[in-house]
Amino acid sequence: NKEFYAVLALILCDVDPYAEVSDSVQSLLDEIRLDVFEDLQRYYKNVMGLYEYSTRLGHLITLCHVIQECHSLSIEFSRFSHLVFDLHD
């Protein structure tokens, strides 16, 4: 499904704000993200026949943020678990 691939691309293009990324890499990621949104817009209009797709796109963006938040929380949980278990060794 085109939307599934779009979600994957958007997640992969989202960089941790604390990570140091060069301007050229950030620019490339921004271009990819823009291409994904333009492809989704064409898909919604031409393939699905939707002209009011803002709700659907909003759900996809929300899904991306939820997945990224789950990933961040799992990393924090892993760090916390290692810290706790290391203290008890």
Jmol script that loads the backbone (N, CA, C; Angstrom):
load data "model"
ATOM      1  N   ASN A   1       0.841  -1.182   0.000  1.00  0.00           N
ATOM      2  CA  ASN A   1       0.000   0.000   0.000  1.00  0.00           C
ATOM      3  C   ASN A   1       0.884   1.244   0.000  1.00  0.00           C
ATOM      4  N   LYS A   2       0.521   2.188  -0.800  1.00  0.00           N
ATOM      5  CA  LYS A   2       1.297   3.416  -0.949  1.00  0.00           C
ATOM      6  C   LYS A   2       1.422   4.175   0.381  1.00  0.00           C
ATOM      7  N   GLU A   3       0.360   4.185   1.163  1.00  0.00           N
ATOM      8  CA  GLU A   3       0.396   4.910   2.436  1.00  0.00           C
ATOM      9  C   GLU A   3       1.361   4.265   3.423  1.00  0.00           C
ATOM     10  N   PHE A   4       1.436   2.948   3.417  1.00  0.00           N
ATOM     11  CA  PHE A   4       2.368   2.252   4.304  1.00  0.00           C
ATOM     12  C   PHE A   4       3.805   2.642   3.980  1.00  0.00           C
ATOM     13  N   TYR A   5       4.135   2.653   2.698  1.00  0.00           N
ATOM     14  CA  TYR A   5       5.482   3.051   2.284  1.00  0.00           C
ATOM     15  C   TYR A   5       5.760   4.512   2.614  1.00  0.00           C
ATOM     16  N   ALA A   6       4.747   5.334   2.496  1.00  0.00           N
ATOM     17  CA  ALA A   6       4.907   6.753   2.841  1.00  0.00           C
ATOM     18  C   ALA A   6       5.209   6.908   4.324  1.00  0.00           C
ATOM     19  N   VAL A   7       4.502   6.164   5.161  1.00  0.00           N
ATOM     20  CA  VAL A   7       4.755   6.220   6.606  1.00  0.00           C
ATOM     21  C   VAL A   7       6.178   5.781   6.904  1.00  0.00           C
ATOM     22  N   LEU A   8       6.622   4.697   6.279  1.00  0.00           N
ATOM     23  CA  LEU A   8       7.995   4.237   6.489  1.00  0.00           C
ATOM     24  C   LEU A   8       9.010   5.291   6.073  1.00  0.00           C
ATOM     25  N   ALA A   9       8.789   5.897   4.916  1.00  0.00           N
ATOM     26  CA  ALA A   9       9.719   6.925   4.437  1.00  0.00           C
ATOM     27  C   ALA A   9       9.742   8.118   5.380  1.00  0.00           C
ATOM     28  N   LEU A  10       8.585   8.543   5.852  1.00  0.00           N
ATOM     29  CA  LEU A  10       8.532   9.696   6.757  1.00  0.00           C
ATOM     30  C   LEU A  10       9.222   9.385   8.081  1.00  0.00           C
ATOM     31  N   ILE A  11       9.053   8.172   8.573  1.00  0.00           N
ATOM     32  CA  ILE A  11       9.712   7.797   9.825  1.00  0.00           C
ATOM     33  C   ILE A  11      11.228   7.761   9.640  1.00  0.00           C
ATOM     34  N   LEU A  12      11.663   7.214   8.524  1.00  0.00           N
ATOM     35  CA  LEU A  12      13.106   7.125   8.278  1.00  0.00           C
ATOM     36  C   LEU A  12      13.737   8.491   8.046  1.00  0.00           C
ATOM     37  N   CYS A  13      12.951   9.440   7.543  1.00  0.00           N
ATOM     38  CA  CYS A  13      13.486  10.775   7.268  1.00  0.00           C
ATOM     39  C   CYS A  13      13.473  11.678   8.491  1.00  0.00           C
ATOM     40  N   ASP A  14      12.829  11.239   9.547  1.00  0.00           N
ATOM     41  CA  ASP A  14      12.765  12.071  10.745  1.00  0.00           C
ATOM     42  C   ASP A  14      13.997  11.811  11.592  1.00  0.00           C
ATOM     43  N   VAL A  15      14.764  12.843  11.819  1.00  0.00           N
ATOM     44  CA  VAL A  15      16.020  12.720  12.543  1.00  0.00           C
ATOM     45  C   VAL A  15      15.821  13.240  13.965  1.00  0.00           C
ATOM     46  N   ASP A  16      16.464  12.579  14.885  1.00  0.00           N
ATOM     47  CA  ASP A  16      16.432  13.024  16.274  1.00  0.00           C
ATOM     48  C   ASP A  16      16.934  14.465  16.342  1.00  0.00           C
ATOM     49  N   PRO A  17      16.153  15.358  16.966  1.00  0.00           N
ATOM     50  CA  PRO A  17      16.567  16.764  17.011  1.00  0.00           C
ATOM     51  C   PRO A  17      17.882  16.995  17.746  1.00  0.00           C
ATOM     52  N   TYR A  18      18.274  16.041  18.593  1.00  0.00           N
ATOM     53  CA  TYR A  18      19.527  16.186  19.328  1.00  0.00           C
ATOM     54  C   TYR A  18      20.712  15.616  18.564  1.00  0.00           C
ATOM     55  N   ALA A  19      20.440  14.916  17.490  1.00  0.00           N
ATOM     56  CA  ALA A  19      21.520  14.356  16.685  1.00  0.00           C
ATOM     57  C   ALA A  19      22.126  15.457  15.819  1.00  0.00           C
ATOM     58  N   GLU A  20      23.419  15.401  15.706  1.00  0.00           N
ATOM     59  CA  GLU A  20      24.098  16.387  14.871  1.00  0.00           C
ATOM     60  C   GLU A  20      24.123  15.871  13.443  1.00  0.00           C
ATOM     61  N   VAL A  21      23.400  16.579  12.581  1.00  0.00           N
ATOM     62  CA  VAL A  21      23.295  16.195  11.180  1.00  0.00           C
ATOM     63  C   VAL A  21      23.761  17.390  10.348  1.00  0.00           C
ATOM     64  N   SER A  22      24.531  17.100   9.326  1.00  0.00           N
ATOM     65  CA  SER A  22      25.025  18.181   8.482  1.00  0.00           C
ATOM     66  C   SER A  22      23.858  18.838   7.735  1.00  0.00           C
ATOM     67  N   ASP A  23      24.090  20.051   7.316  1.00  0.00           N
ATOM     68  CA  ASP A  23      23.052  20.794   6.588  1.00  0.00           C
ATOM     69  C   ASP A  23      22.680  20.105   5.282  1.00  0.00           C
ATOM     70  N   SER A  24      23.658  19.507   4.627  1.00  0.00           N
ATOM     71  CA  SER A  24      23.367  18.842   3.356  1.00  0.00           C
ATOM     72  C   SER A  24      22.492  17.603   3.565  1.00  0.00           C
ATOM     73  N   VAL A  25      22.749  16.866   4.634  1.00  0.00           N
ATOM     74  CA  VAL A  25      21.933  15.687   4.930  1.00  0.00           C
ATOM     75  C   VAL A  25      20.525  16.122   5.321  1.00  0.00           C
ATOM     76  N   GLN A  26      20.416  17.149   6.156  1.00  0.00           N
ATOM     77  CA  GLN A  26      19.108  17.646   6.563  1.00  0.00           C
ATOM     78  C   GLN A  26      18.323  18.153   5.356  1.00  0.00           C
ATOM     79  N   SER A  27      18.998  18.815   4.442  1.00  0.00           N
ATOM     80  CA  SER A  27      18.356  19.302   3.222  1.00  0.00           C
ATOM     81  C   SER A  27      17.846  18.146   2.364  1.00  0.00           C
ATOM     82  N   LEU A  28      18.654  17.099   2.251  1.00  0.00           N
ATOM     83  CA  LEU A  28      18.242  15.920   1.492  1.00  0.00           C
ATOM     84  C   LEU A  28      17.022  15.258   2.124  1.00  0.00           C
ATOM     85  N   LEU A  29      17.024  15.123   3.435  1.00  0.00           N
ATOM     86  CA  LEU A  29      15.882  14.532   4.133  1.00  0.00           C
ATOM     87  C   LEU A  29      14.618  15.369   3.963  1.00  0.00           C
ATOM     88  N   ASP A  30      14.783  16.690   3.992  1.00  0.00           N
ATOM     89  CA  ASP A  30      13.634  17.584   3.773  1.00  0.00           C
ATOM     90  C   ASP A  30      13.069  17.418   2.360  1.00  0.00           C
ATOM     91  N   GLU A  31      13.949  17.261   1.380  1.00  0.00           N
ATOM     92  CA  GLU A  31      13.504  17.049   0.000  1.00  0.00           C
ATOM     93  C   GLU A  31      12.746  15.734  -0.142  1.00  0.00           C
ATOM     94  N   ILE A  32      13.262  14.700   0.488  1.00  0.00           N
ATOM     95  CA  ILE A  32      12.591  13.398   0.435  1.00  0.00           C
ATOM     96  C   ILE A  32      11.212  13.499   1.082  1.00  0.00           C
ATOM     97  N   ARG A  33      11.148  14.147   2.232  1.00  0.00           N
ATOM     98  CA  ARG A  33       9.878  14.313   2.936  1.00  0.00           C
ATOM     99  C   ARG A  33       8.875  15.070   2.069  1.00  0.00           C
ATOM    100  N   LEU A  34       9.333  16.120   1.402  1.00  0.00           N
ATOM    101  CA  LEU A  34       8.471  16.897   0.517  1.00  0.00           C
ATOM    102  C   LEU A  34       7.985  16.038  -0.645  1.00  0.00           C
ATOM    103  N   ASP A  35       8.880  15.238  -1.221  1.00  0.00           N
ATOM    104  CA  ASP A  35       8.489  14.333  -2.310  1.00  0.00           C
ATOM    105  C   ASP A  35       7.424  13.333  -1.855  1.00  0.00           C
ATOM    106  N   VAL A  36       7.571  12.819  -0.643  1.00  0.00           N
ATOM    107  CA  VAL A  36       6.594  11.870  -0.118  1.00  0.00           C
ATOM    108  C   VAL A  36       5.226  12.532  -0.006  1.00  0.00           C
ATOM    109  N   PHE A  37       5.181  13.744   0.536  1.00  0.00           N
ATOM    110  CA  PHE A  37       3.901  14.440   0.672  1.00  0.00           C
ATOM    111  C   PHE A  37       3.283  14.769  -0.689  1.00  0.00           C
ATOM    112  N   GLU A  38       4.118  15.132  -1.655  1.00  0.00           N
ATOM    113  CA  GLU A  38       3.606  15.405  -3.001  1.00  0.00           C
ATOM    114  C   GLU A  38       3.081  14.130  -3.658  1.00  0.00           C
ATOM    115  N   ASP A  39       3.793  13.013  -3.470  1.00  0.00           N
ATOM    116  CA  ASP A  39       3.320  11.725  -4.000  1.00  0.00           C
ATOM    117  C   ASP A  39       2.005  11.310  -3.361  1.00  0.00           C
ATOM    118  N   LEU A  40       1.893  11.508  -2.055  1.00  0.00           N
ATOM    119  CA  LEU A  40       0.633  11.183  -1.379  1.00  0.00           C
ATOM    120  C   LEU A  40      -0.516  12.037  -1.902  1.00  0.00           C
ATOM    121  N   GLN A  41      -0.241  13.317  -2.123  1.00  0.00           N
ATOM    122  CA  GLN A  41      -1.275  14.209  -2.650  1.00  0.00           C
ATOM    123  C   GLN A  41      -1.749  13.728  -4.017  1.00  0.00           C
ATOM    124  N   ARG A  42      -0.815  13.375  -4.891  1.00  0.00           N
ATOM    125  CA  ARG A  42      -1.193  12.845  -6.204  1.00  0.00           C
ATOM    126  C   ARG A  42      -1.959  11.532  -6.080  1.00  0.00           C
ATOM    127  N   TYR A  43      -1.513  10.672  -5.178  1.00  0.00           N
ATOM    128  CA  TYR A  43      -2.178   9.387  -4.963  1.00  0.00           C
ATOM    129  C   TYR A  43      -3.619   9.597  -4.505  1.00  0.00           C
ATOM    130  N   TYR A  44      -3.801  10.478  -3.547  1.00  0.00           N
ATOM    131  CA  TYR A  44      -5.147  10.736  -3.039  1.00  0.00           C
ATOM    132  C   TYR A  44      -6.053  11.319  -4.122  1.00  0.00           C
ATOM    133  N   LYS A  45      -5.527  12.239  -4.902  1.00  0.00           N
ATOM    134  CA  LYS A  45      -6.353  12.888  -5.926  1.00  0.00           C
ATOM    135  C   LYS A  45      -6.592  11.991  -7.139  1.00  0.00           C
ATOM    136  N   ASN A  46      -5.527  11.415  -7.672  1.00  0.00           N
ATOM    137  CA  ASN A  46      -5.630  10.697  -8.943  1.00  0.00           C
ATOM    138  C   ASN A  46      -6.071   9.249  -8.810  1.00  0.00           C
ATOM    139  N   VAL A  47      -5.577   8.554  -7.812  1.00  0.00           N
ATOM    140  CA  VAL A  47      -5.891   7.132  -7.673  1.00  0.00           C
ATOM    141  C   VAL A  47      -7.150   6.915  -6.833  1.00  0.00           C
ATOM    142  N   MET A  48      -7.200   7.592  -5.695  1.00  0.00           N
ATOM    143  CA  MET A  48      -8.329   7.386  -4.799  1.00  0.00           C
ATOM    144  C   MET A  48      -9.506   8.315  -5.090  1.00  0.00           C
ATOM    145  N   GLY A  49      -9.269   9.359  -5.869  1.00  0.00           N
ATOM    146  CA  GLY A  49     -10.339  10.291  -6.204  1.00  0.00           C
ATOM    147  C   GLY A  49     -10.764  11.178  -5.045  1.00  0.00           C
ATOM    148  N   LEU A  50      -9.880  11.364  -4.081  1.00  0.00           N
ATOM    149  CA  LEU A  50     -10.183  12.217  -2.930  1.00  0.00           C
ATOM    150  C   LEU A  50      -9.686  13.632  -3.186  1.00  0.00           C
ATOM    151  N   TYR A  51     -10.512  14.586  -2.886  1.00  0.00           N
ATOM    152  CA  TYR A  51     -10.053  15.968  -2.968  1.00  0.00           C
ATOM    153  C   TYR A  51     -10.021  16.604  -1.589  1.00  0.00           C
ATOM    154  N   GLU A  52     -10.672  15.982  -0.639  1.00  0.00           N
ATOM    155  CA  GLU A  52     -10.572  16.394   0.760  1.00  0.00           C
ATOM    156  C   GLU A  52      -9.879  15.260   1.504  1.00  0.00           C
ATOM    157  N   TYR A  53      -8.582  15.340   1.550  1.00  0.00           N
ATOM    158  CA  TYR A  53      -7.777  14.259   2.124  1.00  0.00           C
ATOM    159  C   TYR A  53      -7.012  14.708   3.360  1.00  0.00           C
ATOM    160  N   SER A  54      -7.328  15.875   3.870  1.00  0.00           N
ATOM    161  CA  SER A  54      -6.571  16.402   5.005  1.00  0.00           C
ATOM    162  C   SER A  54      -6.710  15.525   6.248  1.00  0.00           C
ATOM    163  N   THR A  55      -7.892  14.975   6.482  1.00  0.00           N
ATOM    164  CA  THR A  55      -8.085  14.112   7.643  1.00  0.00           C
ATOM    165  C   THR A  55      -7.252  12.841   7.501  1.00  0.00           C
ATOM    166  N   ARG A  56      -7.275  12.265   6.331  1.00  0.00           N
ATOM    167  CA  ARG A  56      -6.512  11.027   6.087  1.00  0.00           C
ATOM    168  C   ARG A  56      -5.014  11.284   6.235  1.00  0.00           C
ATOM    169  N   LEU A  57      -4.541  12.384   5.680  1.00  0.00           N
ATOM    170  CA  LEU A  57      -3.129  12.744   5.797  1.00  0.00           C
ATOM    171  C   LEU A  57      -2.772  13.043   7.252  1.00  0.00           C
ATOM    172  N   GLY A  58      -3.674  13.700   7.942  1.00  0.00           N
ATOM    173  CA  GLY A  58      -3.452  13.975   9.368  1.00  0.00           C
ATOM    174  C   GLY A  58      -3.306  12.705  10.179  1.00  0.00           C
ATOM    175  N   HIS A  59      -4.107  11.699   9.854  1.00  0.00           N
ATOM    176  CA  HIS A  59      -3.994  10.412  10.546  1.00  0.00           C
ATOM    177  C   HIS A  59      -2.644   9.764  10.275  1.00  0.00           C
ATOM    178  N   LEU A  60      -2.162   9.868   9.048  1.00  0.00           N
ATOM    179  CA  LEU A  60      -0.844   9.300   8.724  1.00  0.00           C
ATOM    180  C   LEU A  60       0.272   9.997   9.486  1.00  0.00           C
ATOM    181  N   ILE A  61       0.185  11.313   9.560  1.00  0.00           N
ATOM    182  CA  ILE A  61       1.209  12.072  10.279  1.00  0.00           C
ATOM    183  C   ILE A  61       1.156  11.742  11.768  1.00  0.00           C
ATOM    184  N   THR A  62      -0.053  11.612  12.302  1.00  0.00           N
ATOM    185  CA  THR A  62      -0.203  11.224  13.705  1.00  0.00           C
ATOM    186  C   THR A  62       0.383   9.843  13.947  1.00  0.00           C
ATOM    187  N   LEU A  63       0.126   8.914  13.034  1.00  0.00           N
ATOM    188  CA  LEU A  63       0.683   7.571  13.150  1.00  0.00           C
ATOM    189  C   LEU A  63       2.208   7.610  13.164  1.00  0.00           C
ATOM    190  N   CYS A  64       2.794   8.421  12.305  1.00  0.00           N
ATOM    191  CA  CYS A  64       4.254   8.572  12.282  1.00  0.00           C
ATOM    192  C   CYS A  64       4.772   9.050  13.634  1.00  0.00           C
ATOM    193  N   HIS A  65       4.112  10.054  14.199  1.00  0.00           N
ATOM    194  CA  HIS A  65       4.554  10.590  15.488  1.00  0.00           C
ATOM    195  C   HIS A  65       4.383   9.571  16.612  1.00  0.00           C
ATOM    196  N   VAL A  66       3.308   8.802  16.575  1.00  0.00           N
ATOM    197  CA  VAL A  66       3.090   7.777  17.596  1.00  0.00           C
ATOM    198  C   VAL A  66       4.176   6.704  17.506  1.00  0.00           C
ATOM    199  N   ILE A  67       4.492   6.278  16.309  1.00  0.00           N
ATOM    200  CA  ILE A  67       5.544   5.260  16.130  1.00  0.00           C
ATOM    201  C   ILE A  67       6.888   5.793  16.612  1.00  0.00           C
ATOM    202  N   GLN A  68       7.192   7.039  16.273  1.00  0.00           N
ATOM    203  CA  GLN A  68       8.453   7.625  16.704  1.00  0.00           C
ATOM    204  C   GLN A  68       8.505   7.781  18.224  1.00  0.00           C
ATOM    205  N   GLU A  69       7.380   8.137  18.818  1.00  0.00           N
ATOM    206  CA  GLU A  69       7.332   8.277  20.274  1.00  0.00           C
ATOM    207  C   GLU A  69       7.507   6.921  20.950  1.00  0.00           C
ATOM    208  N   CYS A  70       6.880   5.895  20.410  1.00  0.00           N
ATOM    209  CA  CYS A  70       7.059   4.540  20.951  1.00  0.00           C
ATOM    210  C   CYS A  70       8.517   4.106  20.858  1.00  0.00           C
ATOM    211  N   HIS A  71       9.144   4.424  19.756  1.00  0.00           N
ATOM    212  CA  HIS A  71      10.562   4.079  19.590  1.00  0.00           C
ATOM    213  C   HIS A  71      11.408   4.808  20.629  1.00  0.00           C
ATOM    214  N   SER A  72      11.158   6.088  20.820  1.00  0.00           N
ATOM    215  CA  SER A  72      11.915   6.864  21.805  1.00  0.00           C
ATOM    216  C   SER A  72      11.702   6.324  23.217  1.00  0.00           C
ATOM    217  N   LEU A  73      10.460   5.986  23.535  1.00  0.00           N
ATOM    218  CA  LEU A  73      10.172   5.444  24.865  1.00  0.00           C
ATOM    219  C   LEU A  73      10.825   4.084  25.067  1.00  0.00           C
ATOM    220  N   SER A  74      10.876   3.274  24.030  1.00  0.00           N
ATOM    221  CA  SER A  74      11.518   1.969  24.168  1.00  0.00           C
ATOM    222  C   SER A  74      13.016   2.123  24.404  1.00  0.00           C
ATOM    223  N   ILE A  75      13.624   3.107  23.767  1.00  0.00           N
ATOM    224  CA  ILE A  75      15.052   3.369  24.000  1.00  0.00           C
ATOM    225  C   ILE A  75      15.264   3.819  25.441  1.00  0.00           C
ATOM    226  N   GLU A  76      14.415   4.720  25.922  1.00  0.00           N
ATOM    227  CA  GLU A  76      14.524   5.184  27.305  1.00  0.00           C
ATOM    228  C   GLU A  76      14.324   4.044  28.291  1.00  0.00           C
ATOM    229  N   PHE A  77      13.340   3.188  28.015  1.00  0.00           N
ATOM    230  CA  PHE A  77      13.092   2.047  28.888  1.00  0.00           C
ATOM    231  C   PHE A  77      14.296   1.116  28.902  1.00  0.00           C
ATOM    232  N   SER A  78      14.886   0.902  27.750  1.00  0.00           N
ATOM    233  CA  SER A  78      16.057   0.040  27.670  1.00  0.00           C
ATOM    234  C   SER A  78      17.221   0.626  28.463  1.00  0.00           C
ATOM    235  N   ARG A  79      17.437   1.923  28.321  1.00  0.00           N
ATOM    236  CA  ARG A  79      18.513   2.572  29.087  1.00  0.00           C
ATOM    237  C   ARG A  79      18.251   2.468  30.583  1.00  0.00           C
ATOM    238  N   PHE A  80      17.008   2.708  30.972  1.00  0.00           N
ATOM    239  CA  PHE A  80      16.640   2.630  32.380  1.00  0.00           C
ATOM    240  C   PHE A  80      16.847   1.214  32.910  1.00  0.00           C
ATOM    241  N   SER A  81      16.424   0.226  32.142  1.00  0.00           N
ATOM    242  CA  SER A  81      16.569  -1.168  32.570  1.00  0.00           C
ATOM    243  C   SER A  81      18.027  -1.546  32.744  1.00  0.00           C
ATOM    244  N   HIS A  82      18.865  -1.127  31.804  1.00  0.00           N
ATOM    245  CA  HIS A  82      20.290  -1.429  31.925  1.00  0.00           C
ATOM    246  C   HIS A  82      20.883  -0.738  33.139  1.00  0.00           C
ATOM    247  N   LEU A  83      20.455   0.471  33.405  1.00  0.00           N
ATOM    248  CA  LEU A  83      20.968   1.208  34.558  1.00  0.00           C
ATOM    249  C   LEU A  83      20.554   0.506  35.854  1.00  0.00           C
ATOM    250  N   VAL A  84      19.296   0.120  35.943  1.00  0.00           N
ATOM    251  CA  VAL A  84      18.804  -0.532  37.149  1.00  0.00           C
ATOM    252  C   VAL A  84      19.504  -1.865  37.363  1.00  0.00           C
ATOM    253  N   PHE A  85      19.614  -2.664  36.314  1.00  0.00           N
ATOM    254  CA  PHE A  85      20.233  -3.983  36.470  1.00  0.00           C
ATOM    255  C   PHE A  85      21.742  -3.872  36.711  1.00  0.00           C
ATOM    256  N   ASP A  86      22.365  -2.851  36.154  1.00  0.00           N
ATOM    257  CA  ASP A  86      23.788  -2.657  36.398  1.00  0.00           C
ATOM    258  C   ASP A  86      24.039  -2.252  37.854  1.00  0.00           C
ATOM    259  N   LEU A  87      23.118  -1.517  38.455  1.00  0.00           N
ATOM    260  CA  LEU A  87      23.278  -1.095  39.839  1.00  0.00           C
ATOM    261  C   LEU A  87      23.142  -2.264  40.804  1.00  0.00           C
ATOM    262  N   HIS A  88      22.376  -3.281  40.419  1.00  0.00           N
ATOM    263  CA  HIS A  88      22.142  -4.408  41.318  1.00  0.00           C
ATOM    264  C   HIS A  88      23.125  -5.550  41.112  1.00  0.00           C
ATOM    265  N   ASP A  89      24.048  -5.433  40.194  1.00  0.00           N
ATOM    266  CA  ASP A  89      25.018  -6.517  39.958  1.00  0.00           C
ATOM    267  C   ASP A  89      26.089  -6.538  41.006  1.00  0.00           C
TER     268      ASP A  89
END
end "model"
wireframe off; spacefill off
backbone 0.3
color backbone group
